[in-house]
Every structure is written in structure tokens, then in C-alpha cells.
């Protein structure tokens, strides 16, 4: 059993300006997709005794990045790159995904009713998005991607965009280039893919494990505008990764971060201060005290809104960077989570003599 689905990716690529070292970033993107299109072009899922294999020709994405790089260099020096078709950048990029059921019998040997195969194609995009952006932050943009009725003209698949934005991953990568503290680095796509596969999340839609809860929380941030509510999702991720209990102090979370992130003691004070500020903003929003913005959100009517929104955004970006860096460190260490072990020892002499 097979089915095909067409997806219009819309605008892909980064949004950085021409003054932000674009050549270094563009070259890295091209090198990344040269490997990524092979590593991520196929993904397998299992459900109800069936194995579902999703394949896509991601080489088209690699081709786009190569052309984008050539066009950028053409604009810098037309003489050195004559004959470049700059109109390619404005063309639509359609991917065709094939979903195949390799077998469809459960353990009892009974045929199982198939699930809508489009759901596996959608899941595939979420997995590719997470893996690619953890390996090279900002490398995979599905903000405008939408399924189109190329192969199903008689069915309504809704043309709603996926709204999976890589913008904050992109800012993370710029922070990495500028040498900012706590900025995520770059990992091999093969390592991230292997780690993610080993988690065995499959098509689960409820975060039953700590890793799943952290990953799903990060994806929720990428599905919405970055604002005060994003901090709630970030702390869901922090608490899952660092195994914190309700009401546990920021100091305890920081001590575990120091271990996972391999940070020198000299950075502990700064990390504690920034994380506490993030936590206080979260608490103000959850428990009251937060200066709620009017839903009209007009800076013309109240100029103070601009500074307030910018402060929140900078704080959120710090939290976002820290979540992504935490995932990267887990992968580098070959860890799939953390465990806090409490050790109790008997005192060999009175406390007064210790």
C-alpha cells in the first residue's frame, strides 16, 4: 500500500541580512544539506503492527541552498558569477513524499485498519525540522510549508501552513558566530539523527518520557510567536531535562546545568542570575504581577510597549538558546536524560566533632 503527497515548502532559507557574515553561514548551510538530504530522506514509523516508510527527495532543498549561495555571490561580484539564474530563488519548491506500508499485520496475524497516511508525512516534517535545527540551528525552515492537492484533487487536505519557524534557531546560530555565552554550536547531522532515532519516540503524541516532554515543548515554542507564554514551554523543557521537582530552587537546576553544559565555575554566578530573571518572569505571568500587554499591541498608542517587548524577547532568546544547547550536550555525551541520585551516609561521629 502506497500513497503520495505534495508539499509546497514556500520560502525557505535564512532571514539574515547581507551584513551578518552571510557567506560563512551560506557555505555552512550548503555543506550541511549535502549530507542532510541523504541522512533524512527516509524515515520509518511503526503503529498497530504496520511499518510506515516515508521518503522524500530532499536533494531539492540542497539544490536551493547551492543556488542561493551562487546568487548571493553574484550580487556581490557579478563578474565572477555571470550567468546565474537569480529567478530560481523566487520559484516554488515542491516536495513529493511517498508513504508506503511495508507490512500491515499485527502480532496476532490479523489485518489492522490503516491510519491516514498523510499523518505520517506530517510527522516526518516535524522530525526533520527538529533533527536538522539541533544539528545546525536555523538550517531548516518549514514556516510556510503546506500540503497541496497535487495527487488528491478530489480530497480536501486543507492548505494550512505548518508554521514551524526556525527563526529563533537562526538567532541562536548568529549568537554562536558572535561567540555569545550559552549559544548552541554545530553537530554532525548523523549524530543527531542516531540519537533521536534511539529515543524511539515514533509517532507518540503525548510526552510520556522526559525527553519527549522537552522536545515537544521546544516544538511548541517554534509553532508560535515568541512572547511571555514561550517561557512556560521553556521551563517545561528545563524541568524535564534537568529532572527538577515542583518548587525546586533555581540554584539546584543551575548546579545540574553546570555538569551537563561543562561550564567553568566562573560562569555559575552569571548563569544563576540570568536563569533567575527568566524564572521570575515566568512566576509573574503564572501567579500574577506580570504587566499584561493589551491585545491590540500598538506601539503607536503606548511607546513603552517596544522596550517591554524587546526585554521579553531577549530573555526568551536566552532561554531558547539554553534549551537547544542542553539537547546538544546530551547528544555529545551520548546521554538520553539525567538522573539525580540521592546518597545517604551514616555519621561516624557526633556532629559537634565534624
C-alpha positions as CSV (number, residue, x, y, z in Angstrom):
1,X,0.0,0.0,0.0
2,X,1.5,3.4,-1.1
3,X,0.4,7.0,-1.3
4,X,2.0,10.2,-2.4
5,X,1.6,13.7,-1.1
6,X,2.9,17.0,-2.4
7,X,4.2,19.8,-0.2
8,X,4.9,23.3,-1.2
9,X,7.8,24.5,1.0
10,X,7.2,28.2,0.3
11,X,10.0,30.4,1.3
12,X,13.0,28.6,2.9
13,X,16.4,29.7,3.9
14,X,17.5,32.2,6.5
15,X,16.4,35.8,7.0
16,X,19.8,37.3,8.0
17,X,20.9,40.5,6.3
18,X,23.8,41.0,4.0
19,X,25.9,42.5,6.7
20,X,25.9,39.5,9.1
21,X,28.7,37.3,7.6
22,X,26.3,35.7,5.1
23,X,29.0,33.9,3.1
24,X,30.2,31.8,6.1
25,X,26.6,30.9,7.1
26,X,25.6,30.1,3.5
27,X,28.6,27.9,2.9
28,X,27.9,26.0,6.1
29,X,24.2,25.5,5.1
30,X,25.3,24.1,1.7
31,X,27.7,21.7,3.4
32,X,25.0,20.7,5.9
33,X,22.4,19.9,3.3
34,X,24.9,18.0,1.2
35,X,24.8,15.4,4.0
36,X,21.4,16.0,5.4
37,X,19.5,15.2,2.2
38,X,20.9,11.7,2.4
39,X,20.5,11.2,6.1
40,X,17.0,12.5,6.3
41,X,15.4,11.4,3.0
42,X,13.8,8.4,4.6
43,X,12.1,7.7,8.0
44,X,10.3,4.7,9.4
45,X,7.4,4.6,11.8
46,X,5.6,1.7,13.4
47,X,2.0,1.7,14.5
48,X,-0.6,-1.1,15.1
49,X,1.6,-3.8,13.6
50,X,2.3,-1.8,10.4
51,X,5.6,-0.3,9.3
52,X,5.2,3.0,7.5
53,X,8.1,4.3,5.4
54,X,8.2,8.0,4.5
55,X,10.6,9.1,1.7
56,X,11.2,12.5,0.2
57,X,13.7,13.9,-2.3
58,X,15.4,16.4,0.0
59,X,18.1,16.9,-2.7
60,X,15.8,19.7,-4.0
61,X,16.5,21.5,-0.7
62,X,20.2,21.1,-1.2
63,X,19.9,22.4,-4.7
64,X,18.1,25.5,-3.5
65,X,20.8,26.3,-0.9
66,X,23.5,25.9,-3.6
67,X,21.7,28.3,-5.9
68,X,21.0,30.7,-3.1
69,X,24.8,30.8,-2.4
70,X,25.6,31.4,-6.0
71,X,23.1,34.2,-6.3
72,X,24.4,35.9,-3.2
73,X,27.9,35.8,-4.6
74,X,26.6,37.0,-7.9
75,X,25.1,40.1,-6.2
76,X,28.5,40.7,-4.5
77,X,30.5,40.3,-7.7
78,X,28.5,39.8,-10.9
79,X,31.7,39.4,-13.0
80,X,32.8,36.4,-11.1
81,X,29.4,34.6,-11.3
82,X,28.0,35.5,-14.6
83,X,25.0,33.5,-15.9
84,X,23.4,32.8,-12.6
85,X,19.6,32.4,-12.8
86,X,18.6,34.6,-9.9
87,X,14.9,33.9,-10.6
88,X,15.4,30.4,-9.1
89,X,15.3,32.0,-5.6
90,X,11.7,33.1,-6.1
91,X,10.4,29.8,-7.6
92,X,8.3,27.4,-5.6
93,X,9.9,24.3,-4.2
94,X,7.6,21.3,-4.2
95,X,8.5,18.1,-2.4
96,X,6.8,14.8,-3.2
97,X,6.5,12.5,-0.2
98,X,5.8,8.8,-0.6
99,X,4.4,6.9,2.3
100,X,4.5,3.1,2.0
101,X,3.2,0.4,4.3
102,X,5.7,-2.4,4.2
103,X,3.5,-4.8,6.1
104,X,0.3,-4.5,7.9
105,X,-0.4,-7.4,10.2
106,X,-0.4,-7.3,14.0
107,X,1.2,-9.8,16.3
108,X,-1.9,-12.0,16.2
109,X,-1.8,-12.2,12.4
110,X,-4.9,-10.1,12.0
111,X,-5.1,-7.2,9.4
112,X,-5.3,-3.8,11.1
113,X,-7.2,-0.9,9.7
114,X,-4.7,1.6,8.2
115,X,-4.2,5.1,9.6
116,X,-4.5,8.1,7.3
117,X,-1.1,8.0,5.6
118,X,-0.9,11.8,5.5
119,X,-0.4,11.8,9.3
120,X,3.0,10.0,8.8
121,X,4.0,12.6,6.2
122,X,3.2,15.4,8.7
123,X,5.1,13.6,11.4
124,X,8.1,13.3,9.1
125,X,8.3,17.1,8.7
126,X,8.3,17.6,12.5
127,X,11.1,15.1,12.9
128,X,13.2,16.5,10.1
129,X,12.7,20.0,11.5
130,X,13.9,19.1,15.0
131,X,16.9,17.0,13.9
132,X,18.2,19.5,11.3
133,X,17.9,22.5,13.6
134,X,19.5,20.8,16.6
135,X,22.4,19.8,14.3
136,X,22.7,23.2,12.6
137,X,20.4,25.8,14.2
138,X,18.4,27.7,11.6
139,X,19.1,25.3,8.7
140,X,15.6,24.0,8.3
141,X,12.6,26.3,7.7
142,X,9.0,25.0,7.4
143,X,7.1,28.2,8.3
144,X,5.3,28.3,5.0
145,X,5.3,24.6,4.1
146,X,1.8,23.3,3.2
147,X,0.3,20.2,1.7
148,X,-1.2,20.7,-1.7
149,X,-3.8,18.7,-3.6
150,X,-1.5,17.5,-6.4
151,X,-2.2,13.8,-6.0
152,X,-5.6,14.1,-4.3
153,X,-7.6,16.6,-6.3
154,X,-10.8,15.1,-5.1
155,X,-10.0,15.4,-1.4
156,X,-9.7,18.4,0.9
157,X,-6.4,18.3,2.7
158,X,-6.6,21.9,3.9
159,X,-3.8,24.2,2.7
160,X,-2.9,25.5,6.2
161,X,0.7,26.3,6.6
162,X,2.8,24.3,9.1
163,X,4.1,27.4,10.9
164,X,7.3,25.6,12.1
165,X,9.6,28.6,12.3
166,X,13.3,28.2,12.5
167,X,13.8,32.0,13.3
168,X,14.9,31.6,16.9
169,X,17.3,28.7,15.8
170,X,18.7,31.2,13.3
171,X,19.3,33.8,16.0
172,X,21.0,31.0,18.1
173,X,23.4,30.4,15.3
174,X,24.2,34.1,15.0
175,X,24.9,34.1,18.7
176,X,27.3,31.2,18.1
177,X,29.1,33.0,15.4
178,X,29.5,36.1,17.7
179,X,30.8,33.9,20.5
180,X,27.9,34.6,22.9
181,X,27.7,32.6,26.1
182,X,25.4,29.7,26.2
183,X,24.9,29.7,22.4
184,X,24.3,26.3,20.7
185,X,27.1,25.0,18.5
186,X,27.1,22.8,15.4
187,X,26.8,19.0,15.5
188,X,27.1,16.3,12.8
189,X,23.7,15.5,11.4
190,X,24.4,11.8,11.6
191,X,25.0,12.0,15.4
192,X,21.7,13.9,16.0
193,X,19.8,11.5,13.7
194,X,21.2,8.5,15.5
195,X,20.4,9.9,19.0
196,X,16.9,10.9,18.0
197,X,16.2,7.5,16.5
198,X,17.4,5.8,19.6
199,X,14.9,7.7,21.7
200,X,12.2,5.6,19.9
201,X,9.5,8.3,20.0
202,X,8.0,7.1,16.8
203,X,4.6,8.7,16.4
204,X,3.7,9.2,20.0
205,X,1.7,12.3,20.6
206,X,1.9,12.6,24.4
207,X,5.1,13.2,26.2
208,X,5.4,10.0,28.3
209,X,9.2,10.4,28.7
210,X,11.3,13.3,29.9
211,X,13.0,13.6,26.5
212,X,9.6,13.6,24.7
213,X,8.3,16.3,27.0
214,X,11.3,18.5,26.4
215,X,11.3,18.0,22.6
216,X,7.5,18.7,22.4
217,X,7.9,21.8,24.5
218,X,10.6,23.2,22.2
219,X,8.4,22.5,19.1
220,X,5.6,24.4,20.7
221,X,7.8,27.4,21.0
222,X,8.7,27.1,17.3
223,X,4.9,27.0,16.4
224,X,4.1,30.3,17.9
225,X,5.2,33.9,18.3
226,X,8.0,34.3,20.8
227,X,6.4,36.0,23.8
228,X,5.9,35.6,27.6
229,X,4.0,32.3,27.1
230,X,7.1,30.9,25.5
231,X,8.9,31.0,28.8
232,X,6.3,28.5,30.2
233,X,7.3,26.0,27.5
234,X,11.0,26.6,28.1
235,X,10.6,25.7,31.7
236,X,8.7,22.6,30.8
237,X,11.8,21.6,28.8
238,X,14.3,22.6,31.6
239,X,12.4,20.7,34.2
240,X,12.2,17.6,32.0
241,X,15.9,17.7,31.0
242,X,17.3,18.6,34.4
243,X,14.8,16.4,36.5
244,X,13.7,19.2,38.8
245,X,10.8,18.8,41.1
246,X,7.9,21.3,41.6
247,X,9.1,24.2,43.7
248,X,12.8,23.3,43.5
249,X,15.1,26.3,43.5
250,X,16.8,27.7,40.5
251,X,20.1,27.0,42.3
252,X,19.5,23.3,42.1
253,X,18.7,23.5,38.4
254,X,21.9,25.6,37.7
255,X,24.1,23.0,39.5
256,X,22.9,20.3,37.1
257,X,23.3,22.7,34.2
258,X,26.9,23.2,35.1
259,X,27.5,19.5,34.9
260,X,25.7,18.9,31.6
261,X,27.0,22.0,29.8
262,X,30.6,21.6,31.1
263,X,30.7,25.2,32.3
264,X,33.5,26.6,34.3
265,X,32.7,27.6,37.9
266,X,33.3,31.3,36.9
267,X,30.1,31.2,34.8
268,X,27.9,29.8,37.5
269,X,27.0,33.2,39.0
270,X,26.1,34.7,35.7
271,X,24.0,31.7,34.7
272,X,22.2,31.8,38.0
273,X,21.4,35.4,37.6
274,X,20.0,35.1,34.1
275,X,18.1,32.0,34.8
276,X,16.6,33.5,37.9
277,X,15.4,36.5,35.9
278,X,13.8,34.1,33.5
279,X,12.1,32.2,36.3
280,X,10.8,35.4,38.0
281,X,9.2,36.5,34.7
282,X,7.6,33.0,34.5
283,X,6.3,33.3,38.0
284,X,5.0,36.8,37.5
285,X,3.0,35.6,34.5
286,X,1.7,32.4,36.1
287,X,1.0,33.7,39.6
288,X,0.2,37.4,38.9
289,X,2.3,40.5,38.9
290,X,3.1,40.5,35.2
291,X,2.3,43.7,33.4
292,X,0.0,42.2,30.8
293,X,0.0,43.8,27.3
294,X,-3.2,44.9,25.7
295,X,-4.1,42.5,22.8
296,X,-4.1,45.5,20.4
297,X,-0.4,45.6,20.9
298,X,0.1,49.1,19.4
299,X,3.4,50.8,20.0
300,X,1.9,54.0,18.5
301,X,-0.6,54.3,21.3
302,X,1.9,53.3,24.0
303,X,5.7,53.6,23.1
304,X,6.6,51.8,26.3
305,X,5.5,48.6,24.6
306,X,8.5,48.5,22.4
307,X,11.1,48.3,25.2
308,X,8.9,45.9,27.2
309,X,8.5,43.5,24.3
310,X,12.2,43.7,23.4
311,X,13.2,42.9,27.0
312,X,10.9,39.9,27.0
313,X,12.2,38.7,23.6
314,X,15.9,38.9,24.7
315,X,15.1,37.0,27.8
316,X,13.2,34.4,25.8
317,X,16.1,34.0,23.3
318,X,18.4,33.3,26.2
319,X,16.1,30.6,27.4
320,X,15.7,29.2,23.9
321,X,19.5,29.0,23.4
322,X,19.9,27.2,26.7
323,X,17.3,24.6,25.8
324,X,18.9,23.9,22.4
325,X,22.4,23.8,23.9
326,X,21.1,21.3,26.6
327,X,19.9,19.0,23.8
328,X,23.2,19.3,22.0
329,X,25.2,18.4,25.1
330,X,23.0,15.4,25.8
331,X,23.8,14.2,22.3
332,X,27.5,14.9,22.6
333,X,27.7,12.9,25.8
334,X,25.6,10.1,24.5
335,X,23.0,10.7,27.2
336,X,19.3,10.3,26.8
337,X,18.4,12.1,30.0
338,X,19.7,12.8,33.5
339,X,19.1,11.1,36.8
340,X,19.6,12.6,40.2
341,X,20.7,10.1,42.8
342,X,20.4,11.0,46.5
343,X,23.1,9.3,48.7
344,X,22.6,8.9,52.4
345,X,25.6,8.2,54.6
346,X,25.7,7.5,58.4
347,X,27.7,9.8,60.6
348,X,30.7,8.1,62.2
349,X,31.0,10.7,65.0
350,X,28.8,13.3,66.6
351,X,28.1,16.4,64.5
352,X,29.8,18.6,67.1
353,X,33.1,16.8,66.3
354,X,32.8,17.0,62.5
